[in-house]
Every structure is written in C-alpha cells, then in structure tokens.
C-alpha cells in the first residue's frame, strides 16, 4: 500500500504533463510568445503566477507549452533508439560469432561514453537543429537497448520452444518473428521509461547549448539558456523550467523503477 501511494505524485505529474503536451490551452490561456515590455521581469504573483521573463512573456505559459517541445524530442528520440536497439540487438544475438563479437564490442565502446558527450559528437558531424538533436540523442541511447536485447536473445534462442520450432522445420524468419522477438521485449518498457527521462535531460542540455529549438520557442532548455543572464534579478525565470525538468525526470525514474521491480517479481 505504501509503495502504491508513493506512485501517486509522480503518476499525477505525468498525467499533468500529458495534458500540457496534448492540450496546453486547458492549463493556461496566455500566448507563450506574447511579449509585454511593461511587465518585464515581474515577480511571481498577480497576473503572472510564475512571474515574467526579460521580455515580459508569461513564464507559466512558456513552461506549459515548453512541455510539448521537450517531451516530443525525448519521446521521438527514445522511440528511434528502441527500434534501432531492438534490431541491432537481435542481429547480434542471432548472427555468427564473428559478427556478434564485432557488434557487441561496438556497443561496449559506445556505452563507455556519456550520452550527452556522444550526442555532442554526433551533432558536431550533423550540425544543430531539432531533427539532428533527436537523431543524436537516439544514437547515444541505442547501445543501452541493444545490449539488453542481445543478452535476452541469447537466452531465448536456446529455449525449448524455439528448438522445437526448429525441429518442426519453421523458417528462421518465422521463428524470429513468432518466438524470439515477442519474448525479448519484456525489459523494453522499463528501459524506455527510464530512458525517456535521460532523453529529456539530454534534449534540455543540448537546447541550453543552443543546438535545439531556437528562441523564441518555448523549450525548457532554451528557456534556461535565456534566463542565465538574469539570475540575480529574476530567479524565477530559470527556477520554474528547471523544476519542470527535474520533476519530469524524477517522475519517469520513479515509475520506471517501479516497473522494473514488478518485472523482476520483487513487488506484487
């Protein structure tokens, strides 16, 4: 019961995020791009619950609308990483030993690099931009999924039901699609939930460095980048997008860890 209650807050916050992404107008009716120089750097309260930024834009509205940018990048990058990781992991686990070793060593080498650093290396080649940020984050996360799928594939390929399918003369493609793939995907929802939080951090970090959505777009990392010059006089401009990033990552991690415990049979 206690562990279930501990999920209420993060789950509620994730639902709130989903509303912000799907229908931000339900949470705020203020245009996130509307500037009002007269109200610039207004503290929280009154007409601006989260205050206003250096251009007089409503910080609450920008945080709410920024959820769509930040989470869209994270979700898309995670989906691409999962798809590529599953394919590469299956290929490694079902390939001849020499090819498996080559792929496995590649996964190991890429896994030694911090994800943000690897993403920066990819962007150094592809250049900045939202699409390239998504691609870079996906490339950085692929080894995490590929290594797990490869290990799961080794276990499943030697299972009795797979060996029985081989003796019945089923094709390699049919065995892979019908027996191997469905049974290696178990850990993916857990990994993807936690990985989404990491992708949001990476997306915000890259946007903070000016490589993602460009101003005046309301994106959490870009908002932090704009706010850093006003920390002494308008702390709220950086505080609220920073808190949004923190709560998003913490909520996803808590839910992901709970899914992991359930998957491993350690919780009811």
Secondary structure, 3 states (H helix, E strand, C coil): CHHHHHHHHHHHHHHHHHHHHHCHHHCCCCCCCCCCHHHCCCCCECCECCCECCCCCEHHHHHHHHHHHHHHHHHHHHHHHHHHHHHHHHHHHHCCHHHHHHHHHHHHHHHCCCHHHHHHHHHHHHCCCHHHHHHHHHHHHHHHHHHHHHHHHHHHHCCHHHHHHHHCCCCHHHHHHHHHHHHHCCCHHHHHHHHHHHHHHHHHHHHHCCCCCCCCCCCHHHHHHHHHHHCCCCCHHHHHHHHHHHHHHHHHHHHHHHHHHHHCCCCC
